Amino acid sequence: MRSGTTLRIFGRDMSVVSSFELPTFYGYIAASEKFVYAACDSERITSLTHDGTEVGIWEDPNKLIDRPVLAPNGLLYCVMCDTVDDTQDEIVALDAQTLQPRYRFGQSLLKDAREMEVVGEELFICDSGNDRLQVFSLAGEHRRSITGEWKRPTGLCFVKDRLYLVEKYGPPVPYEFYDEDEDEDGELVDPLCGRRIFVLSLQGDTLQVYTHPVEGQHFDEVLCCFDGTLLVPVLDDEKVAQGLVAMLGV
């Protein structure tokens, strides 16, 4: 969910099972059979029942809490964003029932951390500022780093034995800190950045690349799989929604 304050929960037949107003704006959510976890650009994450009753809050006074992801071990992993120095980004693992912290890890290894995916006993993290994926155990032990021909990974989705990766669109800001992404005329060295979906093995090998055919349109960082179909929103240069790409057979 990226805008608005109403959360709707759908069944497999796409009928609305529950609908309620969130107490404030939230942009990223995770859900279990009992709870919904909501967070976006604030120092707190909130857990709610499926009828909208708030049952828990965890706050951090120094960092923004974002992009919650549930794991089978009963923990909820969240990105902790440092708004002053993104090299201080880290991950917190909270008890999914009580929202009490269990682990904090990744500081000094992450820069501008983005989407995360749980794959078996490992956590894959988009380390966007370092152009790589970071892989940790669910207990926070760093396992390995993955790099490829892609830049600034920001969106990630795991389906079966594949990872689907989307890059951050456009030139990073401020420009002067990222000269390697531009040529002498200030143009992007790789103008396809943000228009590609990379299909990766769990070892990081590129198996396939899908490029959006329309110049001036790019993929959003929020992608998901539903009923065997990968769904990826498409935006224009002004970040206005232009539609949805549905990739079958994933």
C-alpha positions, 0 to 999 in steps of 0.5 A: 500500500503506497497511499491513502489511509484505508486498508482492505484485506482480500480473500483469494476470490478477491472479495473484501474480507475486512476494511478499516481506517489506519490511524495515520498514513502508512506505506509498507505493511506485512501481515500474518494470520493474526496481525497486520504490521504497518510502518512508513517514514516514522519512528514507530511500527504498529501491529493491528488485528485484522479488524483494525484494533491496535495491539502493539507499538514499537518505537525508536527515537533515532531512526525511521522504521520501514519495510517490515517482513515476516519470517517463519521463525516468528520474527518481524524484520524491519529496516532502520533508516538513518535520515542523516547518514544512510551508512548507519542503516541497520536491521531490527528483528522484533518478536512478531507477537510482542514487538519486543526487539531480539536482534539488531544488525547490519550497521556499517554493512548497509547503505540506503537499505531498501526491500528485504526478502526471507528465503529459507533461513536467510534474509536478502536485503537490497543494499541500494547505496552499495549496488549489491544484495546483502545476505544474512542469517535470520539471527543476523550473521552476515553470510555473503554479498551479491553484485551483478550488472544491475545498479541500486537494487531497491525492489525484491521479490522471491518466488519459488527458487528465483529472485526478481530485482528492480533497480532504483530509477533515475539519477541519484541525488545529490548528483555530485556524490554519484559522478560514476553514474553520469557521463561528461554531459551529465547523462546517465551512463546506464539509461535503462536503470529502473526499466529492467527486471532482473531474474536471479538465482539464489547465488546471484546469477542473472538468468533473465532480464526483462526491459520495459519497452516504453521510454519514459516509463519505469518500474516501481520498487513494490513488486509482488507475486499473486496466484503465479503472476508477478505484478509490478506497477509502472510509473512515468518520470513524474512518478505517476502510475501508468499501469501494471505489468503482469508476468506469468509463469513465475 
